[in-house]
């Protein structure tokens, strides 16, 4: 390993090779709680594709695993290090290389932060729609590697729908370019989609060509409060079947309402069992569409419906939704003594028609396992994030948490859902991926992995 570090220092600029133990510990894991991680041997921060090639080739020659990392905001352990790994951090690869307003694409390095790209697109009169909850810190490379979602997916779709092409360093050190910069293109296998969502197990993404869209019309926003989470689920189904096209349709349960209000008081009504946050950006029809959605919520039994009076008020409501995860982290820390609370974050997606039944089922599982489980999610997609709060210092609490996690997985798959709507598989969902896609699906996954990474050195232990 000493020889490998020497070789890496010779290949990379000063300061790009890190061996300080404190820095190594800081790169052990992402935001997933209660998921194993190892101690890397070295962290490297290349700035160019050529430097990534040098790192991959040096690691391969030494037989050292390579774990790609971005901002480490993931919630499935996909960026967790293994013992003795070379952690390849892309945070220094943070350049926007091109913005083409005519052909509506941008070319970026993987370390570009989502919000930075969105701002650059806005300056060109365009929009990059994908907006994961961590958009102010998560990077495009990580978004692509996990096929990240977000709050606007109900109308605008997930990251994969905006990735036109990639530059990828393969396990061999070869550089692969996939995709196109044209509006249309169907030449050959869709290798771009193969790497989107592969979580660093097939190659290291070094450049991304993303499609841009025209700027959206201003949004109008409302919140609706419900006496039960199932009633909120019924409202979501009615909005979908009514032919509406909300740009955002989010759900917060009572646990999250209480946690958010405790973190940042803003007058949220914490006696309600669920809150729906809906936005529309349909131009001249927006006011009429929002009024119709308000009527749907009232018919589904809403206790109260409140429409934002201006963009500032709407932005505040959206900010409350983005505080869901940090609010639950604070809630977990305060639920158990000595700040020992942890969260097992789930990420299921079910058909919209099953949303109300899924919400009811999660409530029953929480009672069965005697644990707080808060639910937040992209309700318009049927994508829910049950947050299971456990006491890290109590083995029984952790065991019950894992049992509740499995029960939620089993229930969601039984309803025709998927084990992950946007967070990815990582370490957290490996066994449930196998359950979902079956032995033939796993065999194909492993065949692809073996073809592109025969030594198994790229992000080992993840996905497959």
C-alpha positions, 0 to 999 in steps of 0.5 A: 500500500505504501508503494501505491500511495507513492505512485498516486502522489507522483500521478496527482497534484499536490494535496490530492492524495490524503492519508491523514487518519481523521480525513480517512475516517471522514470518508468512510460512509455516506448518510445511511445509518446503521450500514457497515463501512470500512477504513480506506487506505487513502483518499484521492481527489483527481481533477481530470479524467486523465488523473482518474485513469491514473488512479484506477490503473494504479489501484488495479495493479496493486489489487486495491478496491476503488470506491467512488464518492461524491458529496456522500449525501446518499442514503443506501450506503452506496458510497461506503468505503471498504477496508484498504480501499482507494476512495476516489472522491470527485468533489474537485472535478467541479467544472461546468464545461459547457452550456449550449442554450440552442441545443439545450444541453450542458456538459459537466464534471461529476463534482458539480453540485446540483444547485450550481448546475440549476443556477447556470441553466437558469442564467441561460434561460433554461432549467435542469429539473431533477432536484433531490432533497439534497440538491444544495450539496449533492453532486451530479455524479452522485445523482447519476450514479444513483439515478436520483429522484426528487420532488419534481419527479411527478411531472418532470421525471428522474435523473436518467431522463436528463442524461444524454451521454457520459464519459466513464473510466472503466476498471481497465483504465480505458475511457468510454464515451456513451450517448450523444449531444443530439436531440435524437439518437438510437445507435447501438445499445443504450450504454448510457442508461446502463451506467446511470444507477450503477452506483460506481460498480461498473465504472467511474463517471468523469463527465456528464452531458445533461439535457436542459429544458425551457424555464418553467412557468411560476408555480402556485402552491397549496397545503392540505391537512388530513385527519389520517395518512390514508385520507391523504393517500386517497387524495393523491389517487384522486388527483392522479385520476383527475388528469391533473399535472402537479409539478410537485405532490409531497406528503408529510405525516404527523411525526414529520410535522412535529419534527419540522416544527421543532427544528424550525418553527413556522406555524405548521399545524401539528395536530393533523395526521398528514399534510399534502404539499401540491404545486402547479406550473401550468401557466394561465391554467395554474390558478384554475388547476390549483383550485380544482386540486383544492376541491379534490382534497376537500372531497377526500376529507381535508381538515383545512386547505391553505394556498400560498399567497405569493412565491415567498410563502410558497418557497417557505412551504417547500423549504419545510419539506426539504427540512424533513431529513435533518428534522428527523435526525434531530427527532431521533437524537432527542427520542433516546438518551445520550443522543443514541437515536438512529434512523433506518431510512426506507425508500419504497415506491408502490402504484399510486392506487396502493398508496393509501393501503401502504400508508395504513400498512406502515402505521400497523408495522410501527405499532407491531414493532413498537417504534416511531416510524415517520413517513415522508415522500413523493406521494405523486410518484407513490414513492415513500420514505418511512424513517424508522427511529431506533436506539443505536445502543439497544440491540433489541431496538435495532433488531426491531428496526431491521424487522420493521424495515423488512416488513415494509419491504415485503409489504411494498413488493407484495403491492407490486412496488419496488424496493427503491424508488430513488436512493439506490440499492447500495448495501442497504437493499441488496437482498431486497433487489434479489427478491424483486428481480429474481435469480435470472435478473441477478444472473444478468446483473452479475454477468454485466459486472463480471464483463466490465469489472472482472476483478471486482475492484470497483465499489465491491459489495454494492448492488450485486 
